[in-house]
Amino acid sequence: MASASGCKVQRTFRGLQASRPAVARPSSRPGALCITAAVVEPGSTVLVAGATGGVGQLLTAKLLERGYKVRALSRSADKVRQQFGDAPGLSAAIADLRDPASLPAVLEGVDAVCCCTGTTAFPSKRWDGGNNPEQTDFVSVRNLVAACPKSLKRFTLTTSAGVERSSQFPFFILNAFGVLKYKRMGEQELERSGLPYVILRPSRLTDGPYTSYDVNTLLKATSGSRQDVQLSLKDELVGEASRIAVAEAIVQSLLLDFAEGHKYAIGSTQGEGPGQDPAKWAALFHGVRAPAGVA
Ligand SMILES: NC(=O)c1ccc[n+]([C@@H]2O[C@H](COP(=O)([O-])OP(=O)(O)OC[C@H]3O[C@@H](n4cnc5c(N)ncnc54)[C@H](OP(=O)(O)O)[C@@H]3O)[C@@H](O)[C@H]2O)c1
């Protein structure tokens, strides 16, 4: 488990000026990071599936702010318009992930896909039309993965804490209708696909969804005194995760080549945290996978 604060590798970045986002990767020198180029650079086109949802709305706003072009995937053109208006860099991608035929058109030319779709764990209005966990967390993810171009630079999937603990308390309660089982099956589709992936598994989500419908207001959202971030390569975290931190982690992981092929549990705790600093996030992601004894 790693916390953002106090990591020695942050020092590596002091005074660094780069014309494009500098990112860090492990070096053969213990405790050092090499500077390299971003995996998915600003200016690239990112499809955000679930862009109108709690994590997705923050992610969309953050990506636009950092200079990415965002294709906001939703089943509703009205929802995209209401939430983001005519924000520069944004286009709507209207599709239902359960319908594979609707996907090739929205995926054409995308550099990266970030999927943060979901539904309720228990029966609700949101299951209308059969949009239940099996369809949303498994079938839809399988369809999206299968439709991605092989040239894709990154597929980031947001699932949940507990996907590997679905028979344990308290997760077996949440899993009564299979949400964790189907999320894990969605992960496995991505793992098997050969696409370059990162999976984030947040704890119970806080902060949002927001109903203030514009990008600038979304960017002002804050998680107060709980801005520190925990990552773990094991499905072991308990507690909560701020949607703001999860969205920021997705944006930052687009820059990091060494995050590829990993599943990160993510949680929020009391403290200052990495904010939007790429060096601190690189150190955080690097620290979580550093072998014991390496700073
Ligand atoms: N709530 C928690 O405490 C918690 C904890 C851990 C993990 N998670 C997971 O974290 C992720 C983000 O959660 P959130 O609460 O921020 O999201 P959310 O507000 O529930 O948003 C989910 C989005 O999924 C989209 N969606 C649903 N079915 C779809 C379909 N068939 N085709 C296309 N899009 C579809 C919806 O978009 P449209 O309606 O616009 O189509 C919606 O905006 C989800 O996977 C969630 O399960 C949640």
The ligand as a Gaussian input file, in Angstrom:
#p B3LYP/6-31G(d) Opt

LIG

0 1
 N      -21.190000       3.804000      -5.741000
 C      -20.146000       3.295000      -5.124000
 O      -19.954000       3.430000      -3.901000
 C      -19.131000       2.519000      -5.935000
 C      -18.078000       1.915000      -5.265000
 C      -17.080000       1.280000      -6.021000
 C      -17.164000       1.238000      -7.407000
 N      -18.239000       1.828000      -8.052000
 C      -18.252000       1.779000      -9.523000
 O      -17.531000       2.917000      -9.992000
 C      -18.001000       3.274000     -11.316000
 C      -18.409000       4.751000     -11.336000
 O      -19.489000       4.920000     -10.424000
 P      -20.362000       6.278000     -10.407000
 O      -21.290000       6.164000      -9.239000
 O      -19.467000       7.450000     -10.482000
 O      -21.139000       6.135000     -11.791000
 P      -22.676000       6.400000     -12.089000
 O      -23.013000       7.785000     -11.603000
 O      -23.498000       5.267000     -11.592000
 O      -22.671000       6.445000     -13.688000
 C      -22.737000       5.309000     -14.444000
 C      -22.837000       5.704000     -15.922000
 O      -22.936000       4.492000     -16.687000
 C      -23.608000       4.802000     -17.874000
 N      -24.265000       3.594000     -18.389000
 C      -25.027000       2.704000     -17.693000
 N      -25.474000       1.743000     -18.509000
 C      -24.996000       2.034000     -19.751000
 C      -25.130000       1.394000     -21.013000
 N      -25.858000       0.285000     -21.177000
 N      -24.507000       1.964000     -22.087000
 C      -23.788000       3.100000     -21.949000
 N      -23.616000       3.741000     -20.765000
 C      -24.226000       3.219000     -19.681000
 C      -24.632000       5.872000     -17.529000
 O      -24.648000       6.790000     -18.614000
 P      -26.007000       7.254000     -19.387000
 O      -27.159000       7.101000     -18.411000
 O      -25.710000       8.682000     -19.728000
 O      -26.104000       6.380000     -20.584000
 C      -24.064000       6.528000     -16.262000
 O      -23.679000       7.861000     -16.481000
 C      -19.140000       2.298000     -11.605000
 O      -18.626000       1.193000     -12.299000
 C      -19.578000       1.885000     -10.215000
 O      -20.258000       0.644000     -10.223000
 C      -19.213000       2.458000      -7.343000

